[in-house]
Amino acid sequence: MSQQKILGLMKSAKVLVDFKEKKIESLQRENLELKSKLSKLETFIIELTDEDCPKEYKQIVLKELQECQN
């Protein structure tokens, strides 16, 4: 195999590795966002199950949940 073909393959491999690294970074960011949303929802559940939870707070939680769906 010629040196030029080898260099071409190496460049192609680098492009592919760079793409995969960007994809991994993107997935890691998305995963962090989802974990944050999950934590927030878990907190809401705990607070809403409290017998002393005010109705006003329940309305705030409903609004937050609607925003999470968008």
C-alpha positions as CSV (number, residue, x, y, z in Angstrom):
1,M,0.0,0.0,0.0
2,S,1.4,3.4,-0.9
3,Q,2.2,6.0,1.7
4,Q,-0.4,8.3,0.2
5,K,-3.2,5.7,0.7
6,I,-2.0,5.2,4.3
7,L,-2.1,8.9,5.0
8,G,-5.6,9.1,3.5
9,L,-6.8,6.2,5.7
10,M,-5.3,7.9,8.7
11,K,-7.1,11.2,8.0
12,S,-10.3,9.3,7.5
13,A,-9.8,7.5,10.8
14,K,-9.1,10.8,12.6
15,V,-12.3,12.3,11.2
16,L,-14.3,9.3,12.4
17,V,-12.7,9.4,15.8
18,D,-13.4,13.1,16.1
19,F,-17.0,12.5,15.1
20,K,-17.4,9.8,17.7
21,E,-15.8,12.0,20.4
22,K,-18.3,14.8,19.6
23,K,-21.2,12.3,19.7
24,I,-20.0,11.0,23.1
25,E,-19.8,14.5,24.5
26,S,-23.2,15.3,23.2
27,L,-24.7,12.2,24.8
28,Q,-23.0,12.9,28.1
29,R,-24.5,16.4,28.1
30,E,-27.9,15.1,27.4
31,N,-27.5,12.4,30.1
32,L,-26.6,15.1,32.6
33,E,-29.6,17.1,31.7
34,L,-31.9,14.1,32.0
35,K,-30.4,13.2,35.4
36,S,-31.0,16.7,36.6
37,K,-34.7,16.6,35.5
38,L,-35.1,13.2,37.1
39,S,-33.7,14.6,40.4
40,K,-36.1,17.5,40.2
41,L,-39.1,15.3,39.6
42,E,-38.1,13.0,42.5
43,T,-38.0,16.0,44.7
44,F,-41.4,17.0,43.6
45,I,-42.9,13.6,44.3
46,I,-41.4,13.6,47.8
47,E,-42.7,17.1,48.5
48,L,-46.2,16.5,47.0
49,T,-46.7,13.4,49.2
50,D,-46.3,15.5,52.3
51,E,-49.6,15.9,54.0
52,D,-48.8,19.6,54.7
53,C,-48.0,20.4,51.1
54,P,-49.9,23.7,50.2
55,K,-52.1,23.9,47.2
56,E,-50.2,26.8,45.9
57,Y,-47.1,24.7,45.7
58,K,-48.9,22.0,43.9
59,Q,-49.8,24.6,41.2
60,I,-46.2,25.6,40.9
61,V,-45.2,21.9,40.5
62,L,-47.8,21.5,37.8
63,K,-46.4,24.4,35.9
64,E,-42.9,23.0,36.2
65,L,-44.0,19.6,35.0
66,Q,-45.7,21.2,32.0
67,E,-42.5,23.1,31.2
68,C,-40.5,19.8,31.5
69,Q,-42.7,18.2,28.8
70,N,-41.7,20.9,26.3
